[in-house]
Amino acid sequence: MTNVSTTTLSPLISQLNSINSDFNRYIPIPLLVLGTLGNIFNLIMFRQKALRVLSCSIYFLSSTVCNFFALYSGLITPFLSLYGLDPTVYSAALCKIRYYIRYTSITLSSWFTLLACIDRFMSTSQNANVRHYSRLPIAYRVTLITVLVGMTGPFTQTFYCYDLINKSCTTRDTPCKLLNDIMLLSCLSFVPQITMVVFTFLTIRNVRKMRMSTRRYDVKLVKMLQVQVIVMVIFYSIPVTAQKLYADSTVYVTGNSVYKIYFIENGDKREEICLMTIKYIELCLELLLKYRSSNDFITGNIFQALAQLYKLIPRYDDALNNYDEALEIYLQQAASCHHGIEMSITEPLKYQVIKHEYKLKLLAIEPTMNDEGEINLKKKQIADSHIELADIYIKLQQHDLAFEHLTIAINFYKETKNSNYEAIEEKMKIVQTFLQ
């Protein structure tokens, strides 16, 4: 692994994991209790006779119901996961349903808040035709249409994109992650929030123009909306938008940087730019590991990008180390039937084969060698290298190549008169069952 990951990141990652565990242990339950009480108070308040005749109350009530679903789907599973009780890591169906309910309910809640802002703008307008649309029958129809669109539109892709990967409920691959983030940004944390702010300012302008006799309840509801919009923008929209844009940009910046450098002809200039790019990518990796697992598919892509850059300089030892890291991550993902792994694993596997061939040349037995102990040691090391490569092919389900390398390994063990190869024979029997 690179120096960034071994020396700088190890204590940092441990500390972050500890903070994350403490957060999931102590924060969800108080938030769940406070959120439940807050939603119950909202239901009671907006069901009062003075408010339930207002079309705006329909949107607030709908938003409150959605908040219940968002609250319980978002906070319960992180708490249960600390005690091994999270059902979404044992059932792919529950994994998909959980994220569908979570994203859909949060999105609908945001949309209903936006509709409340639009309704207050229309109800405070001096134009009678505009005020005509702020009525209960219209609010009921708009609410029904919004629910249907929200449930059948943006986040139905979660049923395909989310799955169990390494006993974790997460996105299948990078395209799925990007699609999910784009939907979040466009439908939840960016476009609706900007529209809310615009209509809130327009409503405030309308209220200031109204006569004092008609301002009382409108001013109260507008103030309530102002607080809700400010809280959503500051504590949700800005952090989520910034994090998603940064995380998605690092995926492509690391990849594109490598290919652009190929076209630089000046060797010294290329090396200088490579070193600068490597430093930048390692910083990106350090930040990324704060939010994602060290065995994440995207982390593997970044290690592969670093390896390609080191190969250009050329610093082949560093390139091989990073290819090893990428290959290890890809193999773990492949073991979990991670989709889209075949293309990413090609180059790291190629360099693993090159490393194996280099070992064979290094351990070549010269005809002039007479020391039987040294010869047997080299044969054992050659056999171990073949077994290591065979294990990789087994994980990739390339059983014919795995069987070939295991056969070579067992022959070397027999030549050394080492009888401790029962484990290899057992492995060969398992591989043979896939070849029949």
N, C-alpha and C positions, 0 to 999 in steps of 0.2 A: 504494500500500500504506500501511497505517497506520504511524504513527511507531514503534510497537512492533516491527514487522517489519523496518523499514529501518535504524533507528539502533541499537536495543538488541539485536535478535536476530541480525543478519547475522554479526558476529564470533563470537557464542555458538554459532550453528549450525555455522559453519566449524570451530570448535574441537571441538564434539561429534562432527561427522562425522570429523574427524581421529582423535579418541580411539576412535571406533567402528571405523575402519579398522585402527588399530593393534591393537585388541582382537581383531578377526577374523583378523589376520595372525599374532599371536604366541601367543594363548591356546588356540585349538582343538586344535592338534597335541599340546602337553603334556597337556592334559586327556584327549585321545583315548588317548594312551599310558598314562597313569596309570589311566584308567577301564577300559581293556582289561585291564591287569595286575590291577587290583582285582577285576574280574569273574571272571578266570581263577582267582585265589586262592580266591574264593568257591565256584566250581565244585569245585575240588580239596578244599576243606575240608568242604563239605557232602556230598561223595561218600565220605567216610571211613566205615568200618564202624560206628564208635560213634555217628555222627550220622544216617546215612541210614535207620536204623530208626525215627527220630522223624518224626512227621507234620509237625512244624514245618519240617523240612528240605526237604520238598517245596515248601512255599510260598517258602522262601528261594531254592531252585534256580530256581523259575519266575520269581521277581522278578529274579534275575540274568540269565536269558535275555532277559527283556523289556528290561532295562537295556542289553544289547548293541545291540538295535534302536534304542532311544532315543538312545544315545550316537552311533551312526554317522549316523542320520537327522537329528540336531540339530546336529552339529558340522562335518560335512564340507562341506556346501553353503555356509555363510558364508565358509569359507576359500577355496573354489574361486571364489566370486563376485568376489574381489579380482583374479583373473587372467582373468576373463571365461570361466571354464570351468564355471560352475554350470549343469547341464543343466535345472534346474527353471524357468529363465527363458526357455527355448526350447521347452519342451513342456508343454502344459496338463495332459496325462495324468500326467507325472512330478511336476508341481507338486501335483496332487491326492493322488497316491499318497504323496508325501513327508510331507505334513501328516497324512494318515490314519495312516501308520505311526508318525510321531512322537507324535501325541496318544494313539493307542491303546496304544502300548507304554509310555509314561509312566504312563498311567492304570492299565493292568494291573499295572505294577510297584508302584504305590501300593496297589492293591487287595490284591495278594499280601502286602505288608508288613502291611496291616490284618488279613488272614486269619491271618498268623503271630502277631500280637498276640492275636487272639481264641483261637487254638489254645493259646498259652501260658497264657492265662487259664483255659481249660477243663482243661488238663493239670495245673494247680496247684490246682484246686478241691478242696475237701474233700468235695464231693458226688460220689458214684460215678457217678450218672446223667449228670452234666455231663462228667466225665472220659471217659466212654464215647465221646464224640464226637471225642476227640483220638486218632484212629487212622489208620493209613496208608490203608486202603480208602476211608475217608470223605474223606481229604485228596486222593486221586486224583480222586474224583468231583467234589468241590468245585472243584478246579483246572480240570477239563475244562469244567464249567458256566461258571466265571468267564471262561475264554478265549472261549467261544462268545458269552456276553453282551457282553464287551468288544469283540469284533470286529464284532458285528452291531448294537450299540446306539448308544452315545453319539456317536461321531464319524463315522458314515457320511455325515452332512451335509457333510463336507469335500469330497465328490465334487461337490456342487452349489455350495457357498459359496466355494470357493477357485478362482481362475482367474488367468490372466496379464493384469494391468492395467498398462499403461505399462511393459512388460518387467519386471514385478515380480510375484512369486507372492504374492498377497494375497487378502483377502476381497472379494467382489463389491460389497457395499453395507453400509450401517449395520445393517439387520436381520440380515444374515448374521454380521456382527461380534458383535452382541449375543448371538445364539444361540450362537455359538462360545464366547464368554466365559462365558455362563451354564453351558454344559456343563463348561467347565474348572473353574469355581468349585464346582459341585455335585458333580462326579464325581472331581475330582483335588485341588484345593488348599484346599478348605474342609471339606466333610462328612467325607471319609475321615480327614483329619488330626485333627479333633476326636475322632472315634471312636477313633483310635489312642491318643491321649492318655488317654482315659477307660479303655480296656482295659489300657493300660500301668500306670496307677495301681492298677487292680483286681488285676492280676497281682502287683504288688509287695506288695500287702496279703496275697494268698494265700501268697506265698513266705515271708513273715514268720511265718505261722501253721504252716508245714510243719515236720516233724521234720528234724533235721540230717542223718540218713542218706539222705534222699531229695531234698536240696536242691541237690546239687553241679551236675549238668548243667543243671538248671532255672535256677539262679542265673546261670550263664554265658550261656545263651541270652537270659534276661531282660535282662541287662546289655547284650548286643549289640543287642537290640531297643530298649532305652532310648536308646542312642547314635544309632541309625538314625532313630528317631522325632524326637529333639531336632534332629538335623541337618536333616531334611526340613521340620520346622515353621519353624525359624529362617531357614534359607537358601533355602527354596522357598515354603512355604505363605504366610507373612506377606507377603513382598515381592510375590508374584504376585497375591495377593488384594487388597492395597492398590492396586497399579497398575491392575488390571482395574476395580475399583470406581470409582476416580477417573476413569479414561479414559471409562468408560461414562456416568458421571454428568454429565461436562462436555457430552456430546452433547445431553442433554435439558435441562440447566439453562440453556444458552445459548438454546435454542429457546423454552422455556416462559417465560423472563423477558420476552421481547418481547411475547408475547400478553397477559400479565397487566398490563403497563403500559398497554395500550390502554384499559383500563377505569378508569383514574385520570382524573377530570374536571378537577381543579385543575391549571392549566397550569404554575405554578411548581413544584408538587410533582412533577409528571410529569417536568419537565426535570431536577430534582435526582436523582430516582430513575434516570432514564435515564443520567445522567453516572456515577452510582455503578455501575450495571450495566455500562456500557461499560468502566469501569476494571477491574471484576472479570473480564469476558469477555476483555479484552486480556491480563490475567494468566494466565487459563486457556489462551489461545492461545500465550503465551510458554512455558508448561510443556508444552503438547501438542506443540509443535514440537521439543521435546527428544527425543521418542519417535517422531514420525511425520513423513512427508515433507511439505514445504511445498505439494506438489501433491495431497495426500490429499483424498479426497471429504469427510471430516469437517471438514478445514480450510476447505474451501469453504463448508460449512454455517455455520461460525462467522463467516466474513467476511460472509455474507448476514445473519446475525443482527445483526452490528454495523451493517450498512447500514440495516436496519429501525429500529434504535434511533436512529441519526443522523437518519433521516427524520422521526421523531416529534418531535425537539427544536424546530424543524427546522434541520438543518445539511446542506443538500443536496449541497454539494461533497464533504464527507466520506462521505455516503451513496453518491454516485456512485463515488468511489474504491474503496470496499469492494465495491460491486456489480461493478466492473471486475475486482477480484481474484477474486471468487467466480465470475464468468463465465469468466475465463481458466482456472481450475481445472476447472470443469465441462466446458469445451470439450475440454480435454486428456483428461478421463475419457470424454467422448462419442466422441472419436477412437479410443479403445480399446474401444468397444462396451460401455461400463460400464452395467450394468443399473440401472434406477431413476433415471436421470439426468433424464428428461423433466420430472418434477414440480419438481425442485430448480432447474432452469435457467430456469423461466418468468419469475420476477420480475427476476433480473439481466438477462435478454434484453430485457424490457420497458423497463428503464431505459437500456439501450444504445440502443434505438430512440429514446427520449426525448432522449438526448444527441445523436443524429444529427439529429433534428428541430430541436433548439436550434441546432446548427451551421448548418443551412439558414437559419434566421431571422437568425442573426448575419451570415451571408455573403450575405444577400439583395442582389441588384443593383438599385439604385435607378435609375429612368428618367433622373434628373438627372446620373448619373455619366458623365463624358466620357473619363476616363483609361483608354485601352485596356489598358495594362499592368496596372492595378489590377483591371479587369474580368476579364482572363484569369487573374490570380492567384486571384481568388475562385472562378472556374469550376473551376480545377484543384483547389482545396481542397474544393469541393463534390464533385467526382468522386472524390477520395481518400476522402471520408467514405462515399460509396456503395460503393466497393470494400471498405472495411473492414467494412461491414455485410454485404456479399455474402460475404466470406470466412467470417464467422460462420455464415451460413445454409448455406454449403457444408459446414462441419464438422458442422452439425446435419442434413445431408442434406435440407434444404428447398430443393431445386434450382430450383423455380419462382420463389421470392422472390429467390434468388441471381441468377438470369438477369435478372430485372427490374431489379435494382440495377446489374448490370454493363452492361446496355443503356443506362441513364441515364448511367452514368459515361463510357462510350465516346462518347456524343453530346456531352457537355460537353468531352471532349478534342478532338473534331473541331471544335467551335466555337472553341476556342482556337488552331486550326491547328497543334496539336501532333501530330506523326506518330508519337510514341513510345507507341503503344498496342497494339503487337503482343502483349504479354504478356496484355493484357485479352482480346483476340480469341481467343488460345489457351485462356484460361480459360473463355471462353464456349462454345467448341467442346466442351470436356470436360463442361461442365454440360449442354449440349444432348444429349449421349449418354445422360444419365440421364432426360431428359424424353421421349425417343422410346419 
